[in-house]
Each structure stands twice: as structure tokens, then as C-alpha cells.
Amino acid sequence: MKKTLYLAVSLLVLAACGCGKPQTLPIIPSGQETGPGGHNHDRTDIPMGHQGSTTSTPLHIAGDVWIGARAIILPGCRRIGHGAIIGAGAVVTKDVPDWAVVGGNPARIIKSRKSE
């Protein structure tokens, strides 16, 4: 099965990209950012920018996924399921099931694209 991932402009992925490798990337986002889960900020004697990053969280993005503009995917999300749609501006904090349409802050399931 062909895997396709659609990315809109300004996608922010804060989980480490251990992403599934789609075969096609039809849209390359101009504002895409990827990086580790977060930043260390425990010590007050060292500037936050010099304290490094926390342990990264792998993220698997299945095939035929649409991620809307300015969506934020936080480290609590480890998988975005096959055929899922993430609405523009959504803040994804947990896994997204196959065929789910999610949106909001925090993102919640709005509906399933696949009828039972």
C-alpha cells in the first residue's frame, strides 16, 4: 500500500522524528519544525538555553495522514494512525487512532472517517 503524508504550512512537531517514512511528500511545509520533546529548565544557575533537551519521544506517522496548518504535536503523542486528519491549529497531546478526525486544544476526536 502506498503511504502518503500531507503536511500543511507551519507544522510544529515537538516529538523526535522517528516518523514512519512515507513514500510521497506532496507538500513540503515552509515552517516545519522538528525537535526533541522539551527543554531542561531545572537549574537556575545556568541559562535555560544552555541546559539541553529532554529525552526524545519517537513518533510514528502512518500512511494517508493529513496534518493541518499550524498543528502542534507534543511528545505525549507517539502514533498518528492511518487515514487520520489533524485539524489546523490542533494541539495533539496523545495518540490519534486510525481514521480519526481530531481538532482543538487539546485535540479530541471529532469523528471517524470510517463507518463501522
Rosetta constraint file for C-alpha pairs under 8 A:
AtomPair CA 2 CA 23 HARMONIC 6.85 0.50
AtomPair CA 2 CA 63 HARMONIC 7.45 0.50
AtomPair CA 3 CA 22 HARMONIC 5.03 0.50
AtomPair CA 3 CA 23 HARMONIC 5.51 0.50
AtomPair CA 3 CA 24 HARMONIC 6.78 0.50
AtomPair CA 3 CA 62 HARMONIC 7.43 0.50
AtomPair CA 3 CA 63 HARMONIC 4.19 0.50
AtomPair CA 3 CA 64 HARMONIC 5.82 0.50
AtomPair CA 4 CA 22 HARMONIC 5.44 0.50
AtomPair CA 4 CA 23 HARMONIC 6.22 0.50
AtomPair CA 4 CA 24 HARMONIC 5.19 0.50
AtomPair CA 4 CA 25 HARMONIC 6.46 0.50
AtomPair CA 4 CA 26 HARMONIC 7.85 0.50
AtomPair CA 4 CA 63 HARMONIC 5.09 0.50
AtomPair CA 4 CA 64 HARMONIC 4.61 0.50
AtomPair CA 4 CA 65 HARMONIC 6.72 0.50
AtomPair CA 5 CA 22 HARMONIC 6.13 0.50
AtomPair CA 5 CA 24 HARMONIC 6.77 0.50
AtomPair CA 5 CA 25 HARMONIC 5.79 0.50
AtomPair CA 5 CA 26 HARMONIC 7.47 0.50
AtomPair CA 5 CA 62 HARMONIC 7.91 0.50
AtomPair CA 5 CA 63 HARMONIC 6.03 0.50
AtomPair CA 5 CA 64 HARMONIC 5.44 0.50
AtomPair CA 5 CA 65 HARMONIC 4.96 0.50
AtomPair CA 5 CA 66 HARMONIC 6.20 0.50
AtomPair CA 5 CA 67 HARMONIC 7.98 0.50
AtomPair CA 6 CA 25 HARMONIC 6.45 0.50
AtomPair CA 6 CA 26 HARMONIC 6.34 0.50
AtomPair CA 6 CA 27 HARMONIC 6.09 0.50
AtomPair CA 6 CA 64 HARMONIC 7.43 0.50
AtomPair CA 6 CA 65 HARMONIC 6.07 0.50
AtomPair CA 6 CA 66 HARMONIC 4.71 0.50
AtomPair CA 6 CA 67 HARMONIC 6.20 0.50
AtomPair CA 7 CA 11 HARMONIC 7.10 0.50
AtomPair CA 7 CA 25 HARMONIC 7.76 0.50
AtomPair CA 7 CA 26 HARMONIC 7.94 0.50
AtomPair CA 7 CA 27 HARMONIC 5.74 0.50
AtomPair CA 7 CA 28 HARMONIC 6.57 0.50
AtomPair CA 7 CA 29 HARMONIC 6.13 0.50
AtomPair CA 7 CA 66 HARMONIC 6.29 0.50
AtomPair CA 7 CA 67 HARMONIC 5.23 0.50
AtomPair CA 7 CA 68 HARMONIC 6.64 0.50
AtomPair CA 7 CA 69 HARMONIC 7.50 0.50
AtomPair CA 8 CA 27 HARMONIC 6.87 0.50
AtomPair CA 8 CA 28 HARMONIC 7.58 0.50
AtomPair CA 8 CA 29 HARMONIC 5.65 0.50
AtomPair CA 8 CA 67 HARMONIC 6.23 0.50
AtomPair CA 8 CA 68 HARMONIC 5.20 0.50
AtomPair CA 8 CA 69 HARMONIC 4.54 0.50
AtomPair CA 8 CA 70 HARMONIC 7.51 0.50
AtomPair CA 9 CA 28 HARMONIC 7.75 0.50
AtomPair CA 9 CA 29 HARMONIC 4.43 0.50
AtomPair CA 9 CA 30 HARMONIC 5.65 0.50
AtomPair CA 9 CA 31 HARMONIC 5.84 0.50
AtomPair CA 9 CA 32 HARMONIC 7.02 0.50
AtomPair CA 9 CA 68 HARMONIC 7.72 0.50
AtomPair CA 9 CA 69 HARMONIC 4.99 0.50
AtomPair CA 9 CA 70 HARMONIC 6.64 0.50
AtomPair CA 10 CA 29 HARMONIC 6.10 0.50
AtomPair CA 10 CA 30 HARMONIC 6.24 0.50
AtomPair CA 10 CA 31 HARMONIC 3.88 0.50
AtomPair CA 10 CA 32 HARMONIC 5.08 0.50
AtomPair CA 10 CA 33 HARMONIC 7.61 0.50
AtomPair CA 10 CA 69 HARMONIC 5.74 0.50
AtomPair CA 10 CA 70 HARMONIC 4.81 0.50
AtomPair CA 10 CA 71 HARMONIC 7.52 0.50
AtomPair CA 11 CA 29 HARMONIC 6.92 0.50
AtomPair CA 11 CA 31 HARMONIC 6.28 0.50
AtomPair CA 11 CA 32 HARMONIC 4.71 0.50
AtomPair CA 11 CA 33 HARMONIC 6.52 0.50
AtomPair CA 11 CA 67 HARMONIC 7.70 0.50
AtomPair CA 11 CA 68 HARMONIC 7.56 0.50
AtomPair CA 11 CA 69 HARMONIC 5.99 0.50
AtomPair CA 11 CA 70 HARMONIC 4.88 0.50
AtomPair CA 11 CA 71 HARMONIC 5.37 0.50
AtomPair CA 11 CA 72 HARMONIC 6.48 0.50
AtomPair CA 12 CA 31 HARMONIC 7.75 0.50
AtomPair CA 12 CA 32 HARMONIC 5.70 0.50
AtomPair CA 12 CA 33 HARMONIC 4.92 0.50
AtomPair CA 12 CA 34 HARMONIC 6.35 0.50
AtomPair CA 12 CA 70 HARMONIC 6.61 0.50
AtomPair CA 12 CA 71 HARMONIC 6.23 0.50
AtomPair CA 12 CA 72 HARMONIC 4.88 0.50
AtomPair CA 12 CA 73 HARMONIC 6.49 0.50
AtomPair CA 13 CA 17 HARMONIC 7.94 0.50
AtomPair CA 13 CA 32 HARMONIC 7.62 0.50
AtomPair CA 13 CA 33 HARMONIC 6.00 0.50
AtomPair CA 13 CA 34 HARMONIC 4.88 0.50
AtomPair CA 13 CA 35 HARMONIC 6.88 0.50
AtomPair CA 13 CA 72 HARMONIC 5.82 0.50
AtomPair CA 13 CA 73 HARMONIC 4.85 0.50
AtomPair CA 13 CA 74 HARMONIC 6.62 0.50
AtomPair CA 14 CA 33 HARMONIC 7.68 0.50
AtomPair CA 14 CA 34 HARMONIC 5.70 0.50
AtomPair CA 14 CA 35 HARMONIC 5.31 0.50
AtomPair CA 14 CA 36 HARMONIC 5.82 0.50
AtomPair CA 14 CA 37 HARMONIC 5.25 0.50
AtomPair CA 14 CA 38 HARMONIC 7.23 0.50
AtomPair CA 14 CA 72 HARMONIC 7.31 0.50
AtomPair CA 14 CA 73 HARMONIC 5.90 0.50
AtomPair CA 14 CA 74 HARMONIC 5.14 0.50
AtomPair CA 14 CA 75 HARMONIC 6.07 0.50
AtomPair CA 15 CA 34 HARMONIC 7.11 0.50
AtomPair CA 15 CA 35 HARMONIC 6.25 0.50
AtomPair CA 15 CA 36 HARMONIC 5.43 0.50
AtomPair CA 15 CA 37 HARMONIC 4.82 0.50
AtomPair CA 15 CA 56 HARMONIC 6.35 0.50
AtomPair CA 15 CA 57 HARMONIC 5.38 0.50
AtomPair CA 15 CA 58 HARMONIC 6.44 0.50
AtomPair CA 15 CA 59 HARMONIC 6.21 0.50
AtomPair CA 15 CA 73 HARMONIC 6.84 0.50
AtomPair CA 15 CA 74 HARMONIC 5.77 0.50
AtomPair CA 15 CA 75 HARMONIC 4.48 0.50
AtomPair CA 15 CA 76 HARMONIC 7.96 0.50
AtomPair CA 15 CA 77 HARMONIC 7.59 0.50
AtomPair CA 15 CA 78 HARMONIC 7.88 0.50
AtomPair CA 16 CA 34 HARMONIC 6.77 0.50
AtomPair CA 16 CA 35 HARMONIC 5.45 0.50
AtomPair CA 16 CA 36 HARMONIC 4.79 0.50
AtomPair CA 16 CA 37 HARMONIC 6.45 0.50
AtomPair CA 16 CA 56 HARMONIC 5.25 0.50
AtomPair CA 16 CA 57 HARMONIC 5.40 0.50
AtomPair CA 16 CA 58 HARMONIC 5.34 0.50
AtomPair CA 16 CA 59 HARMONIC 6.38 0.50
AtomPair CA 16 CA 75 HARMONIC 7.77 0.50
AtomPair CA 17 CA 34 HARMONIC 6.93 0.50
AtomPair CA 17 CA 35 HARMONIC 7.40 0.50
AtomPair CA 17 CA 58 HARMONIC 6.09 0.50
AtomPair CA 17 CA 59 HARMONIC 5.70 0.50
AtomPair CA 17 CA 60 HARMONIC 7.76 0.50
AtomPair CA 18 CA 58 HARMONIC 4.86 0.50
AtomPair CA 18 CA 59 HARMONIC 5.27 0.50
AtomPair CA 18 CA 60 HARMONIC 6.25 0.50
AtomPair CA 19 CA 58 HARMONIC 7.16 0.50
AtomPair CA 19 CA 59 HARMONIC 5.17 0.50
AtomPair CA 19 CA 60 HARMONIC 4.37 0.50
AtomPair CA 19 CA 61 HARMONIC 5.44 0.50
AtomPair CA 20 CA 59 HARMONIC 7.84 0.50
AtomPair CA 20 CA 60 HARMONIC 5.05 0.50
AtomPair CA 20 CA 61 HARMONIC 5.23 0.50
AtomPair CA 20 CA 62 HARMONIC 6.19 0.50
AtomPair CA 21 CA 61 HARMONIC 7.92 0.50
AtomPair CA 22 CA 62 HARMONIC 7.75 0.50
AtomPair CA 22 CA 63 HARMONIC 6.43 0.50
AtomPair CA 36 CA 53 HARMONIC 6.52 0.50
AtomPair CA 36 CA 54 HARMONIC 6.84 0.50
AtomPair CA 36 CA 55 HARMONIC 6.91 0.50
AtomPair CA 36 CA 56 HARMONIC 4.74 0.50
AtomPair CA 36 CA 57 HARMONIC 7.18 0.50
AtomPair CA 37 CA 53 HARMONIC 7.38 0.50
AtomPair CA 37 CA 54 HARMONIC 6.17 0.50
AtomPair CA 37 CA 55 HARMONIC 6.59 0.50
AtomPair CA 37 CA 56 HARMONIC 5.00 0.50
AtomPair CA 37 CA 57 HARMONIC 6.20 0.50
AtomPair CA 37 CA 74 HARMONIC 7.05 0.50
AtomPair CA 37 CA 75 HARMONIC 5.15 0.50
AtomPair CA 38 CA 53 HARMONIC 5.69 0.50
AtomPair CA 38 CA 54 HARMONIC 5.34 0.50
AtomPair CA 38 CA 55 HARMONIC 7.79 0.50
AtomPair CA 38 CA 56 HARMONIC 7.81 0.50
AtomPair CA 39 CA 48 HARMONIC 7.73 0.50
AtomPair CA 39 CA 51 HARMONIC 7.31 0.50
AtomPair CA 39 CA 52 HARMONIC 6.02 0.50
AtomPair CA 39 CA 53 HARMONIC 4.18 0.50
AtomPair CA 39 CA 54 HARMONIC 5.39 0.50
AtomPair CA 40 CA 48 HARMONIC 6.85 0.50
AtomPair CA 40 CA 51 HARMONIC 5.50 0.50
AtomPair CA 40 CA 52 HARMONIC 5.81 0.50
AtomPair CA 40 CA 53 HARMONIC 5.47 0.50
AtomPair CA 40 CA 54 HARMONIC 5.88 0.50
AtomPair CA 41 CA 48 HARMONIC 5.26 0.50
AtomPair CA 41 CA 51 HARMONIC 6.54 0.50
AtomPair CA 43 CA 47 HARMONIC 7.98 0.50
AtomPair CA 43 CA 48 HARMONIC 7.79 0.50
AtomPair CA 43 CA 51 HARMONIC 7.88 0.50
AtomPair CA 44 CA 48 HARMONIC 7.90 0.50
AtomPair CA 46 CA 50 HARMONIC 6.63 0.50
AtomPair CA 46 CA 51 HARMONIC 6.79 0.50
AtomPair CA 47 CA 51 HARMONIC 6.83 0.50
AtomPair CA 48 CA 52 HARMONIC 7.79 0.50
AtomPair CA 56 CA 75 HARMONIC 7.62 0.50
AtomPair CA 57 CA 75 HARMONIC 5.74 0.50
AtomPair CA 57 CA 76 HARMONIC 7.84 0.50
AtomPair CA 57 CA 78 HARMONIC 7.00 0.50
AtomPair CA 58 CA 78 HARMONIC 6.04 0.50
AtomPair CA 59 CA 75 HARMONIC 7.99 0.50
AtomPair CA 59 CA 77 HARMONIC 6.90 0.50
AtomPair CA 59 CA 78 HARMONIC 4.44 0.50
AtomPair CA 59 CA 79 HARMONIC 5.58 0.50
AtomPair CA 59 CA 80 HARMONIC 7.83 0.50
AtomPair CA 60 CA 78 HARMONIC 6.13 0.50
AtomPair CA 60 CA 79 HARMONIC 4.71 0.50
AtomPair CA 60 CA 80 HARMONIC 6.34 0.50
AtomPair CA 61 CA 65 HARMONIC 7.43 0.50
AtomPair CA 61 CA 79 HARMONIC 5.85 0.50
AtomPair CA 61 CA 80 HARMONIC 4.84 0.50
AtomPair CA 61 CA 81 HARMONIC 6.58 0.50
AtomPair CA 61 CA 82 HARMONIC 7.72 0.50
AtomPair CA 62 CA 79 HARMONIC 7.60 0.50
AtomPair CA 62 CA 80 HARMONIC 6.07 0.50
AtomPair CA 62 CA 81 HARMONIC 5.30 0.50
AtomPair CA 62 CA 82 HARMONIC 4.76 0.50
AtomPair CA 62 CA 83 HARMONIC 7.61 0.50
AtomPair CA 63 CA 81 HARMONIC 7.70 0.50
AtomPair CA 63 CA 82 HARMONIC 5.17 0.50
AtomPair CA 63 CA 83 HARMONIC 6.52 0.50
AtomPair CA 64 CA 82 HARMONIC 5.99 0.50
AtomPair CA 64 CA 83 HARMONIC 4.78 0.50
AtomPair CA 64 CA 84 HARMONIC 7.23 0.50
AtomPair CA 65 CA 80 HARMONIC 7.74 0.50
AtomPair CA 65 CA 81 HARMONIC 7.54 0.50
AtomPair CA 65 CA 82 HARMONIC 6.23 0.50
AtomPair CA 65 CA 83 HARMONIC 4.98 0.50
AtomPair CA 65 CA 84 HARMONIC 5.02 0.50
AtomPair CA 65 CA 85 HARMONIC 5.92 0.50
AtomPair CA 66 CA 83 HARMONIC 7.58 0.50
AtomPair CA 66 CA 84 HARMONIC 6.43 0.50
AtomPair CA 66 CA 85 HARMONIC 4.74 0.50
AtomPair CA 66 CA 86 HARMONIC 6.21 0.50
AtomPair CA 67 CA 71 HARMONIC 6.77 0.50
AtomPair CA 67 CA 85 HARMONIC 5.96 0.50
AtomPair CA 67 CA 86 HARMONIC 4.75 0.50
AtomPair CA 67 CA 87 HARMONIC 6.58 0.50
AtomPair CA 67 CA 88 HARMONIC 7.26 0.50
AtomPair CA 68 CA 85 HARMONIC 7.62 0.50
AtomPair CA 68 CA 86 HARMONIC 5.68 0.50
AtomPair CA 68 CA 87 HARMONIC 4.93 0.50
AtomPair CA 68 CA 88 HARMONIC 4.02 0.50
AtomPair CA 68 CA 89 HARMONIC 6.95 0.50
AtomPair CA 68 CA 90 HARMONIC 7.86 0.50
AtomPair CA 69 CA 87 HARMONIC 7.63 0.50
AtomPair CA 69 CA 88 HARMONIC 4.65 0.50
AtomPair CA 69 CA 89 HARMONIC 6.24 0.50
AtomPair CA 70 CA 88 HARMONIC 5.84 0.50
AtomPair CA 70 CA 89 HARMONIC 4.77 0.50
AtomPair CA 70 CA 90 HARMONIC 7.45 0.50
AtomPair CA 71 CA 86 HARMONIC 7.25 0.50
AtomPair CA 71 CA 87 HARMONIC 7.03 0.50
AtomPair CA 71 CA 88 HARMONIC 5.48 0.50
AtomPair CA 71 CA 89 HARMONIC 4.37 0.50
AtomPair CA 71 CA 90 HARMONIC 4.79 0.50
AtomPair CA 71 CA 91 HARMONIC 6.03 0.50
AtomPair CA 71 CA 92 HARMONIC 7.64 0.50
AtomPair CA 72 CA 89 HARMONIC 6.91 0.50
AtomPair CA 72 CA 90 HARMONIC 6.16 0.50
AtomPair CA 72 CA 91 HARMONIC 4.74 0.50
AtomPair CA 72 CA 92 HARMONIC 6.10 0.50
AtomPair CA 73 CA 77 HARMONIC 6.70 0.50
AtomPair CA 73 CA 91 HARMONIC 5.99 0.50
AtomPair CA 73 CA 92 HARMONIC 4.74 0.50
AtomPair CA 73 CA 93 HARMONIC 6.56 0.50
AtomPair CA 74 CA 91 HARMONIC 7.26 0.50
AtomPair CA 74 CA 92 HARMONIC 5.96 0.50
AtomPair CA 74 CA 93 HARMONIC 5.32 0.50
AtomPair CA 74 CA 94 HARMONIC 7.78 0.50
AtomPair CA 75 CA 93 HARMONIC 7.03 0.50
AtomPair CA 76 CA 93 HARMONIC 5.07 0.50
AtomPair CA 76 CA 94 HARMONIC 5.02 0.50
AtomPair CA 76 CA 95 HARMONIC 7.39 0.50
AtomPair CA 77 CA 92 HARMONIC 6.64 0.50
AtomPair CA 77 CA 93 HARMONIC 5.37 0.50
AtomPair CA 77 CA 94 HARMONIC 4.04 0.50
AtomPair CA 77 CA 95 HARMONIC 4.60 0.50
AtomPair CA 77 CA 96 HARMONIC 7.52 0.50
AtomPair CA 78 CA 94 HARMONIC 7.10 0.50
AtomPair CA 78 CA 95 HARMONIC 5.74 0.50
AtomPair CA 79 CA 95 HARMONIC 5.05 0.50
AtomPair CA 79 CA 96 HARMONIC 6.28 0.50
AtomPair CA 79 CA 97 HARMONIC 7.91 0.50
AtomPair CA 80 CA 84 HARMONIC 6.79 0.50
AtomPair CA 80 CA 95 HARMONIC 5.97 0.50
AtomPair CA 80 CA 96 HARMONIC 4.74 0.50
AtomPair CA 80 CA 97 HARMONIC 6.52 0.50
AtomPair CA 80 CA 98 HARMONIC 7.33 0.50
AtomPair CA 81 CA 95 HARMONIC 7.86 0.50
AtomPair CA 81 CA 96 HARMONIC 5.66 0.50
AtomPair CA 81 CA 97 HARMONIC 4.82 0.50
AtomPair CA 81 CA 98 HARMONIC 3.95 0.50
AtomPair CA 81 CA 99 HARMONIC 6.74 0.50
AtomPair CA 81 CA 100 HARMONIC 7.64 0.50
AtomPair CA 82 CA 97 HARMONIC 7.58 0.50
AtomPair CA 82 CA 98 HARMONIC 4.62 0.50
AtomPair CA 82 CA 99 HARMONIC 6.03 0.50
AtomPair CA 83 CA 98 HARMONIC 5.90 0.50
AtomPair CA 83 CA 99 HARMONIC 4.58 0.50
AtomPair CA 83 CA 100 HARMONIC 7.27 0.50
AtomPair CA 83 CA 113 HARMONIC 7.87 0.50
AtomPair CA 84 CA 96 HARMONIC 7.21 0.50
AtomPair CA 84 CA 97 HARMONIC 7.13 0.50
AtomPair CA 84 CA 98 HARMONIC 5.72 0.50
AtomPair CA 84 CA 99 HARMONIC 4.52 0.50
AtomPair CA 84 CA 100 HARMONIC 4.83 0.50
AtomPair CA 84 CA 101 HARMONIC 5.81 0.50
AtomPair CA 84 CA 102 HARMONIC 7.89 0.50
AtomPair CA 84 CA 113 HARMONIC 7.90 0.50
AtomPair CA 85 CA 99 HARMONIC 7.41 0.50
AtomPair CA 85 CA 100 HARMONIC 6.34 0.50
AtomPair CA 85 CA 101 HARMONIC 4.68 0.50
AtomPair CA 85 CA 102 HARMONIC 6.31 0.50
AtomPair CA 86 CA 90 HARMONIC 6.63 0.50
AtomPair CA 86 CA 101 HARMONIC 6.04 0.50
AtomPair CA 86 CA 102 HARMONIC 5.07 0.50
AtomPair CA 86 CA 103 HARMONIC 5.99 0.50
AtomPair CA 87 CA 101 HARMONIC 7.36 0.50
AtomPair CA 87 CA 102 HARMONIC 6.03 0.50
AtomPair CA 87 CA 103 HARMONIC 4.74 0.50
AtomPair CA 87 CA 104 HARMONIC 7.47 0.50
AtomPair CA 88 CA 103 HARMONIC 7.29 0.50
AtomPair CA 89 CA 103 HARMONIC 7.60 0.50
AtomPair CA 89 CA 104 HARMONIC 7.13 0.50
AtomPair CA 90 CA 102 HARMONIC 7.56 0.50
AtomPair CA 90 CA 103 HARMONIC 4.92 0.50
AtomPair CA 90 CA 104 HARMONIC 4.76 0.50
AtomPair CA 90 CA 105 HARMONIC 5.73 0.50
AtomPair CA 90 CA 106 HARMONIC 6.92 0.50
AtomPair CA 90 CA 107 HARMONIC 5.52 0.50
AtomPair CA 91 CA 103 HARMONIC 7.53 0.50
AtomPair CA 91 CA 104 HARMONIC 6.45 0.50
AtomPair CA 91 CA 105 HARMONIC 5.02 0.50
AtomPair CA 91 CA 106 HARMONIC 5.11 0.50
AtomPair CA 91 CA 107 HARMONIC 5.33 0.50
AtomPair CA 92 CA 105 HARMONIC 7.50 0.50
AtomPair CA 92 CA 106 HARMONIC 6.10 0.50
AtomPair CA 92 CA 107 HARMONIC 5.03 0.50
AtomPair CA 93 CA 106 HARMONIC 6.49 0.50
AtomPair CA 93 CA 107 HARMONIC 6.92 0.50
AtomPair CA 96 CA 100 HARMONIC 6.63 0.50
AtomPair CA 96 CA 102 HARMONIC 7.65 0.50
AtomPair CA 99 CA 112 HARMONIC 5.54 0.50
AtomPair CA 99 CA 113 HARMONIC 5.10 0.50
AtomPair CA 99 CA 114 HARMONIC 5.99 0.50
AtomPair CA 100 CA 109 HARMONIC 6.30 0.50
AtomPair CA 100 CA 110 HARMONIC 7.53 0.50
AtomPair CA 100 CA 111 HARMONIC 6.08 0.50
AtomPair CA 100 CA 112 HARMONIC 4.52 0.50
AtomPair CA 100 CA 113 HARMONIC 6.08 0.50
AtomPair CA 101 CA 109 HARMONIC 5.81 0.50
AtomPair CA 101 CA 110 HARMONIC 5.58 0.50
AtomPair CA 101 CA 111 HARMONIC 5.40 0.50
AtomPair CA 101 CA 112 HARMONIC 5.89 0.50
AtomPair CA 101 CA 113 HARMONIC 6.82 0.50
AtomPair CA 102 CA 107 HARMONIC 5.72 0.50
AtomPair CA 102 CA 108 HARMONIC 5.21 0.50
AtomPair CA 102 CA 109 HARMONIC 4.42 0.50
AtomPair CA 102 CA 110 HARMONIC 5.36 0.50
AtomPair CA 102 CA 111 HARMONIC 7.34 0.50
AtomPair CA 103 CA 107 HARMONIC 4.61 0.50
AtomPair CA 103 CA 108 HARMONIC 5.72 0.50
AtomPair CA 103 CA 109 HARMONIC 6.85 0.50
AtomPair CA 103 CA 110 HARMONIC 6.82 0.50
AtomPair CA 104 CA 108 HARMONIC 6.41 0.50
